[in-house]
Amino acid sequence: MRTAVCCLIERSSLSKLPFHNKPVIDEWQSVIDECLTHVEPEIQTSAVAAIPPFFSEFYITEEGEVLQHKQESVLTNYLKELKSPLEATRQGHASALGCLPGPMLQGQLGRVLGGLIQVTVVTECDAAMAEARRDAVRAIAGICCTVGVHSEGRPDQVLCFQNLATVYSALFTAAQDYTLDSRGDIGAWVREAAMTAMCDLHALVVTSDPQLLTPDLTAQVVTCLAQQAVEKIDRTRSLAGHLFSRLLHHDPPIPHIPHFEEVKVIFPKVIDIDSAWSADCDTYVQFSRLLGLPRFTHSVLQGLLVSVGGLTESVVKFSSASLLDYLKSLGGDPDKLGGFMGVFLDVCRQHSRDDRVTLPALKTLDHMLSWGVLDPLASDDSESVPQQLVAMVKAEVAKCGRPHKIMAAADVYCGLLQFEGATRARCLQQLLILLCHKYPRVRKTTSDKLYEALLTYDDVIPEDHEADVMTALSDTTWDGQDVSEIREQRNLICDMLGVSRPVLMKKQP
C-alpha cells in the first residue's frame, strides 16, 4: 500500500488530485516519511521518487518561493534522521535530501551539505554503514547539480568560491574509504560514488564557471582516479578508467590537467572509447605509463603496490608485469631509480602501520629485489636507498603481532642481503633476531628463507664456516618448544657470521 501511494504521487498530475487540503497533504507527507525508513530498497526508492513532484506541488508557490515553515520542518526532520542508528533510515533520508527541489534548499544549502558530509565520515561506531555513506555522497552530487555553480553566488544558495572546496574535500575523503567487514571491501561502494560525484561536479563546474577550478583541485581529481584505476577490484578499476577518460576528453576541455599533452598521448580518444577498462591486461599497461609523469607517480604507485602485492592471480600477474616494464624502461639509471624508490618510501611512510598498503608494499619490494632492477642503487652510504629500506621495514614490523607481515619482512631482509656492507649486516642482524621470535612459524619460515638466501648469495658466509652455518640452519628444529636450545644455535650462527648476538630485552615493570 505504501509503495502504491508513493508511485501515485510520482506519476500523477498532482494538481488534479483531490487532496489540496492540509490534513490530506500532511497524511501523504507522513506516508512518504515512513517509507523513507523502510528496509526494502524498492519502497525507499518509490518514496524518494515521489518527493520532487510532491514538494514542488504543495510546498513551493507558483512564483517559485518555498513555504518556509514547511522547509524548516522537512529539513529539520530529515537532517535529524541522518544520525539514526539504523542504516536504512540514514539511506532513505540522505537520498531524500539529494533529490529535493531547488527552492527547498535556498538559504539552507550549507546546513544540508554539512549534515550529509557528516554521514560520509567513517567513525568507529558506524563503520559498517558503507551504504549510508555511499548514498550521502550521491546526495551531495545530486544537490550540487540542483543548485548549480556561480563564483559570485551566496554559499547558502549555490556552489561558489566559499563552499566548493568543502564539497571537494568531503569527496576526496570519501574516495579513501577502505572499510572492510565480513562482506569484503565495503568501502569500494563509497569510493565509486565519490569518484562519480567528483567527475560529475568537475564537468558541472567547467561548463558553468571554469574559473573555480584550480590546478590543485583538478590534479587531485585526476590523480585520485588514476590511483583507483590500478587497484585490485575489477569493477572499481573499470569505473575509474571510464571517468578518467571522460575528464581527459571532456568538451569543453577540463583546465589544469597535469601533463595534459603527455597523458593524451597515452590515452588517445579512440582507445578510450573502445576500452572496457575492467580488463586487467589492458588497464595496468596503460596507467602504469603514468609513473613517469611526476604529478602522477605517487598516486599510481600507491595503487600498483596494493595490486602487485595482492592475492588475485591475474591482478598480480599483469600489475607486476607493468611495474617491471616501467622499471626496466629506466635503463638502470641510478638517479631515476633513486627518485622512484624515494616515492616508494614516501608511500610506505605515509601509510605506516596501515596493513592495507604496507603489507602488499613489502611483497612488492620483495618482487623488485628478486627482479634485480635495484642493483644500481648499491651503496654503503648511510642515506642510501637500501639502508632506508632496511630502516623502513624494521620500523614497520616493530612490535608487530601479525605473522604474515613479519614473514613478508623476512623476505625483504633476505632480498636485501645482495647489498654488501652495512645493509647486509643490518639485515642479517634482523633475520637472526627473527630466528628466536615468539611465534614458531616465524622462526621456521625465517630459517628456510635465510637458508635459500645464503645459497643464492654465496659470499655472505665466511668460507671456513659455510658448511657449519648451513648445517645449523637445516638441522635445528626452529619451530620446536625448547627456546633455550634454539637460542643457543642462533647464537652460534651469529658467531660464525660475525654478527653480534642479540640481547634479550628485559620487560619493564
C-alpha positions as a printed Julia matrix, in Angstrom:
509×3 Matrix{Float64}:
  0.0     0.0     0.0
  2.75    2.46    0.95
  4.6     1.81   -2.32
  1.4     2.28   -4.29
  0.8     5.66   -2.63
  4.33    6.84   -3.43
  4.04    5.63   -7.03
  0.74    7.53   -7.36
  2.42   10.69   -6.15
  5.35   10.15   -8.51
  3.33    9.5   -11.64
  0.21   11.62  -11.24
 -0.56   15.21  -12.14
 -0.76   16.28   -8.52
 -2.65   19.5    -9.16
 -5.61   17.41  -10.34
 -5.69   15.1    -7.32
 -8.43   15.81   -4.75
 -6.27   16.35   -1.67
 -5.45   20.06   -1.72
 -6.18   20.47    1.94
 -3.78   20.47    4.88
 -4.83   17.24    6.66
 -4.58   15.17    3.49
 -1.28   16.73    2.46
  0.16   16.08    5.92
 -1.06   12.49    5.77
  0.63   11.87    2.44
  3.79   13.52    3.74
  3.79   11.12    6.68
  3.42    8.18    4.28
  6.47    9.34    2.33
  8.48    9.86    5.52
  7.55    6.42    6.8
  8.61    4.8     3.54
 12.0     6.54    3.76
 12.79    4.47    6.84
 11.78    1.14    5.29
 14.4    -1.57    4.89
 13.05   -2.63    1.49
 15.02   -0.72   -1.2
 12.04   -0.73   -3.59
  9.83    1.07   -1.05
 12.54    3.62   -0.29
 13.11    4.21   -4.0
  9.41    4.89   -4.57
  9.33    7.35   -1.65
 12.41    9.2    -2.91
 10.97    9.4    -6.43
  7.76   10.87   -5.02
  9.49   13.72   -3.2
 10.29   16.12   -6.12
  6.73   16.25   -7.56
  5.07   16.27   -4.14
  7.19   19.07   -2.66
  7.09   21.09   -5.89
  3.3    20.98   -5.92
  2.49   21.64   -2.29
  5.46   23.32   -0.64
  6.53   25.71   -3.42
  4.37   28.55   -4.69
  3.69   29.37   -8.34
  6.25   32.18   -8.03
  8.91   29.62   -7.06
  9.04   30.61   -3.39
  9.22   27.89   -0.75
  6.83   27.76    2.18
  9.39   28.46    4.88
  7.59   26.69    7.71
  7.44   23.52    5.57
 11.06   23.92    4.52
 12.17   24.2     8.13
 10.02   21.26    9.23
 11.2    18.94    6.47
 14.9    19.81    6.7
 14.99   19.6    10.49
 13.37   16.17   10.42
 15.48   14.8     7.55
 18.77   16.08    8.96
 17.9    14.6    12.34
 17.25   11.2    10.75
 20.74   11.26    9.18
 22.03   10.49   12.68
 19.76    7.48   13.16
 21.4     4.28   14.45
 19.55    2.44   11.64
 21.38    2.39    8.32
 18.19    2.11    6.24
 16.86    5.3     7.85
 20.09    7.16    7.06
 19.99    5.89    3.47
 16.4     6.93    2.86
 16.76   10.44    4.26
 20.13   11.05    2.61
 18.6    10.09   -0.75
 15.58   12.3     0.02
 17.78   15.33    0.67
 19.66   14.63   -2.55
 16.53   14.95   -4.69
 14.9    17.98   -3.06
 13.68   20.69   -5.49
 15.92   23.75   -5.68
 13.69   26.15   -3.7
 13.67   23.72   -0.74
 17.45   24.26   -0.45
 17.51   28.04   -0.8
 19.09   29.69    2.22
 19.81   26.26    3.76
 22.46   24.82    1.43
 25.31   24.93    3.95
 23.2    23.29    6.59
 22.12   20.45    4.31
 25.56   19.82    2.86
 27.06   19.86    6.35
 24.64   17.19    7.52
 25.36   14.95    4.55
 29.12   15.42    4.84
 28.95   14.22    8.45
 27.34   11.0     7.23
 30.23   10.36    4.8
 32.82   10.35    7.61
 33.87    6.91    8.88
 33.58    6.59   12.66
 34.17    3.61   14.89
 30.52    3.15   15.79
 29.13    3.27   12.26
 32.0     1.98   10.13
 29.78   -0.8     8.75
 27.26    1.71    7.33
 29.02    1.97    3.98
 25.75    2.05    2.02
 24.6     5.07    4.02
 27.91    6.82    3.27
 27.53    5.93   -0.41
 24.01    7.37   -0.55
 25.14   10.51    1.26
 27.87   11.04   -1.33
 25.33   10.56   -4.12
 23.03   13.03   -2.39
 25.8    15.64   -2.27
 26.32   15.22   -6.01
 22.57   15.5    -6.62
 22.32   18.7    -4.59
 25.27   20.23   -6.45
 23.56   19.6    -9.78
 20.3    21.04   -8.44
 21.65   24.33   -7.06
 24.26   24.9    -9.76
 27.52   26.86   -9.73
 28.25   30.58   -9.63
 31.54   32.0    -8.46
 29.97   35.16   -7.01
 26.87   33.46   -5.58
 25.89   33.07   -1.95
 27.18   29.92   -0.22
 23.74   29.22    1.29
 22.21   29.09   -2.19
 24.73   27.87   -4.81
 28.2    26.37   -5.16
 30.74   29.16   -5.14
 34.25   30.09   -4.01
 33.25   29.85   -0.34
 31.88   26.29   -0.3
 33.25   24.44   -3.33
 36.48   23.43   -1.57
 34.47   21.96    1.33
 32.47   19.76   -1.03
 35.56   18.54   -2.88
 37.35   17.85    0.42
 34.47   15.61    1.52
 34.56   13.74   -1.79
 38.34   13.24   -1.61
 37.97   11.85    1.92
 35.19    9.5     0.77
 37.41    8.33   -2.09
 39.83    6.97    0.53
 37.22    4.83    2.31
 38.72    1.33    2.54
 36.46   -0.07    5.26
 36.43   -3.87    5.49
 33.98   -6.22    7.14
 32.65   -9.74    6.59
 31.23   -8.61    3.23
 34.67   -7.62    2.0
 35.84   -4.19    0.84
 32.57   -2.33    1.52
 34.43    0.97    1.23
 34.56    0.36   -2.53
 30.87    1.38   -2.75
 31.74    4.72   -1.21
 34.87    5.2    -3.33
 32.93    4.54   -6.53
 30.21    7.02   -5.55
 32.84    9.61   -4.66
 34.69    9.19   -7.97
 31.46    9.56   -9.93
 30.45   12.59   -7.85
 33.75   14.44   -8.28
 33.72   13.74  -12.01
 30.13   15.0   -12.37
 30.95   18.03  -10.25
 34.04   18.82  -12.31
 32.01   18.62  -15.52
 29.35   20.89  -13.98
 31.87   23.5   -12.85
 33.8    23.59  -16.13
 30.54   24.08  -18.02
 29.15   26.74  -15.66
 32.1    28.65  -14.2
 35.53   27.16  -15.03
 37.44   29.85  -13.12
 36.51   27.96   -9.95
 38.74   25.04  -10.94
 42.23   25.49   -9.55
 45.27   23.47  -10.74
 45.5    21.69   -7.39
 41.8    20.74   -7.44
 41.97   19.21  -10.9
 45.24   17.45  -10.1
 43.69   15.86   -7.01
 40.71   14.6    -9.01
 42.65   13.02  -11.87
 45.36   11.51   -9.66
 42.67   10.01   -7.43
 41.07    8.4   -10.49
 44.46    7.17  -11.71
 45.14    5.5    -8.36
 41.79    3.71   -8.33
 42.32    2.62  -11.95
 45.26    0.42  -10.9
 43.86   -1.05   -7.69
 42.65   -4.61   -7.34
 38.83   -4.57   -7.69
 37.77   -5.02  -11.33
 34.54   -3.01  -11.02
 36.23   -0.07   -9.32
 39.12   -0.14  -11.76
 36.74   -0.1   -14.72
 34.75    2.85  -13.37
 37.9     4.85  -12.61
 39.22    4.23  -16.13
 35.98    5.42  -17.73
 35.81    8.53  -15.56
 39.49    9.37  -16.18
 38.89    9.09  -19.92
 35.73   11.18  -19.66
 37.55   14.05  -17.97
 40.56   13.82  -20.26
 38.43   14.14  -23.39
 35.7    16.36  -21.95
 34.12   19.09  -24.08
 34.66   21.86  -23.07
 38.18   20.81  -22.01
 38.95   20.45  -18.32
 41.65   23.02  -17.43
 44.8    22.29  -15.43
 45.07   18.52  -16.04
 48.74   17.85  -15.16
 50.99   16.72  -18.03
 47.95   17.08  -20.31
 49.67   16.54  -23.66
 51.68   13.53  -22.46
 48.58   11.96  -20.9
 46.58   12.37  -24.12
 49.3    10.51  -25.99
 48.97    7.61  -23.54
 45.15    7.7   -23.69
 44.03    8.64  -27.22
 40.29    9.13  -27.54
 39.7     6.24  -29.91
 41.22    3.75  -27.44
 39.35    5.27  -24.51
 36.01    4.92  -26.27
 36.59    1.27  -27.14
 38.18    0.16  -23.88
 36.18   -1.7   -21.24
 38.84   -0.76  -18.67
 38.0    -3.74  -16.49
 40.43   -5.94  -18.42
 43.5    -6.04  -16.2
 45.72   -6.96  -19.16
 44.98   -3.52  -20.67
 44.36   -1.24  -17.72
 47.64   -1.8   -15.9
 49.67   -1.41  -19.09
 48.03    1.94  -19.85
 48.01    3.53  -16.42
 51.46    2.29  -15.35
 52.89    4.56  -18.06
 51.79    7.48  -15.88
 54.52    6.5   -13.38
 56.94    8.5   -15.49
 54.94   11.73  -15.01
 55.93   13.29  -11.66
 52.46   14.53  -10.69
 51.03   11.02  -11.11
 53.89    8.9    -9.74
 52.81    8.81   -6.08
 49.13    8.02   -6.72
 49.69    5.41   -9.42
 52.46    3.71   -7.42
 50.23    3.56   -4.33
 47.53    1.81   -6.33
 50.0    -0.54   -8.01
 51.54   -1.6    -4.69
 48.17   -2.88   -3.5
 47.71   -4.86   -6.74
 51.24   -6.25   -7.12
 51.24   -7.4    -3.51
 47.68   -8.72   -3.66
 46.22  -12.22   -3.82
 44.29  -12.38   -7.11
 46.46  -14.24   -9.62
 45.55  -12.3   -12.77
 45.79   -8.93  -10.99
 49.22   -9.79   -9.55
 50.4   -11.09  -12.91
 49.51   -8.06  -15.03
 50.24   -5.39  -12.42
 53.66   -6.96  -11.72
 54.46   -7.14  -15.42
 53.52   -3.48  -15.87
 55.65   -2.37  -12.92
 58.6    -4.44  -14.13
 58.31   -2.98  -17.64
 58.38    0.54  -16.21
 61.4    -0.18  -14.02
 63.24   -1.68  -16.99
 62.41    1.43  -19.04
 64.52    3.46  -16.58
 67.55    1.72  -18.08
 69.32    1.2   -14.76
 69.78    4.96  -14.31
 70.65    5.38  -10.59
 69.15    8.87  -10.43
 65.8     7.81  -11.92
 65.7     4.63   -9.85
 66.58    6.59   -6.73
 63.78    9.08   -7.42
 61.29    6.25   -7.95
 62.33    4.49   -4.74
 62.09    7.81   -2.91
 58.41    7.92   -3.88
 58.06    4.28   -2.82
 59.47    5.13    0.62
 57.17    8.16    0.85
 54.12    5.97    0.21
 55.22    3.49    2.87
 55.91    6.21    5.43
 52.65    7.97    4.69
 50.75    4.71    5.36
 52.94    3.48    8.19
 51.23    0.67   10.16
 48.39    0.57    7.63
 48.49   -3.09    6.63
 46.22   -2.45    3.65
 49.15   -0.66    1.99
 52.34   -1.69    3.78
 51.83   -5.46    3.68
 51.44   -5.55   -0.12
 54.24   -2.95   -0.32
 56.59   -5.4     1.41
 55.58   -8.11   -1.06
 56.09   -5.71   -3.96
 59.52   -4.78   -2.64
 60.41   -8.47   -2.46
 59.44   -8.8    -6.14
 61.57   -5.81   -7.11
 64.59   -7.22   -5.27
 64.16  -10.59   -6.96
 63.95   -8.92  -10.38
 67.38   -7.39   -9.81
 66.26   -3.94  -11.01
 67.55   -2.22   -7.86
 71.16   -3.36   -8.27
 72.36    0.08   -9.48
 71.4     1.52   -6.06
 74.06   -0.47   -4.17
 75.9     1.85   -1.81
 77.27    1.82    1.73
 76.23    5.41    2.31
 74.16    5.79    5.49
 71.42    7.55    3.48
 71.42    5.11    0.57
 68.15    3.62   -0.64
 68.97    0.07    0.59
 69.68    1.36    4.1
 66.5     3.45    4.08
 64.57    0.33    3.05
 66.03   -1.64    5.98
 65.05    1.14    8.39
 61.54    1.36    6.94
 60.94   -2.4     7.18
 62.31   -2.57   10.72
 60.05    0.28   11.86
 57.04   -1.24   10.13
 57.25   -4.62   11.88
 58.47   -3.4    15.28
 56.17   -4.88   17.95
 54.04   -6.32   15.16
 51.79   -9.23   16.12
 50.9   -10.39   12.6
 52.96  -13.41   11.48
 52.2   -12.81    7.77
 53.62   -9.32    7.91
 56.71  -10.4     9.85
 57.38  -13.17    7.33
 56.96  -10.71    4.47
 59.58   -8.55    6.18
 61.89  -11.59    6.4
 61.55  -11.99    2.62
 62.67   -8.4     2.15
 65.59   -8.75    4.55
 66.75  -11.82    2.6
 66.47   -9.94   -0.68
 68.47   -7.03    0.7
 71.39   -9.37    1.53
 72.51   -8.79   -2.08
 73.75   -5.34   -0.97
 77.1    -5.58    0.79
 78.35   -3.61    3.75
 76.11   -2.02    6.38
 72.87   -3.03    4.6
 73.82   -6.72    4.67
 74.98   -6.56    8.29
 71.73   -4.91    9.45
 69.59   -7.42    7.53
 71.49  -10.38    8.97
 71.01   -8.98   12.44
 67.24   -8.67   11.93
 66.97  -12.16   10.44
 68.89  -13.69   13.33
 66.57  -11.92   15.77
 63.59  -13.46   13.95
 65.13  -16.92   14.35
 64.17  -16.66   18.03
 60.82  -14.93   17.53
 58.0   -15.91   19.89
 55.96  -17.38   17.02
 57.26  -20.85   15.99
 56.05  -20.43   12.41
 58.02  -17.19   12.1
 61.18  -18.95   13.32
 60.7   -21.86   10.92
 59.89  -19.7     7.9
 62.78  -17.33    8.6
 65.25  -20.21    8.8
 64.03  -21.58    5.46
 64.2   -18.2     3.77
 67.64  -17.45    5.18
 68.93  -20.85    4.05
 67.75  -20.15    0.48
 69.21  -16.64    0.54
 72.61  -17.87    1.69
 72.63  -20.35   -1.19
 71.8   -17.51   -3.58
 74.34  -15.01   -2.21
 77.3   -17.29   -1.57
 79.62  -14.52   -0.41
 77.67  -13.81    2.78
 79.18  -16.63    4.86
 82.94  -16.82    5.53
 84.27  -19.86    3.64
 85.57  -21.62    6.74
 82.1   -21.57    8.35
 79.9   -22.15    5.32
 79.13  -25.82    5.97
 78.57  -25.3     9.7
 76.12  -22.42    9.19
 74.09  -24.29    6.57
 74.01  -27.41    8.74
 72.84  -25.45   11.78
 70.06  -23.82    9.78
 68.84  -27.08    8.25
 69.2   -29.4    11.24
 67.79  -27.25   14.03
 64.09  -27.66   14.81
 63.33  -23.95   14.72
 59.63  -24.38   15.43
 60.31  -26.56   18.48
 59.35  -25.74   22.03
 62.82  -25.64   23.59
 63.58  -21.96   23.05
 66.82  -22.12   25.07
 68.28  -24.69   22.65
 67.08  -22.65   19.69
 68.7   -19.53   21.1
 71.97  -21.38   21.61
 72.02  -22.5    17.98
 71.12  -19.0    16.82
 73.98  -17.51   18.82
 76.43  -19.98   17.28
 75.29  -18.88   13.82
 75.79  -15.25   14.89
 79.38  -16.02   15.89
 80.12  -17.8    12.62
 78.64  -14.96   10.56
 80.44  -12.3    12.56
 77.2   -10.72   13.76
 76.84   -9.59   17.35
 74.5   -11.75   19.4
 71.08  -10.19   20.01
 70.5    -9.25   23.64
 67.2   -10.28   25.2
 65.45   -7.16   26.41
 64.04   -7.32   29.93
 60.43   -6.3    30.33
 59.9    -3.07   32.2
 57.93   -3.48   35.45
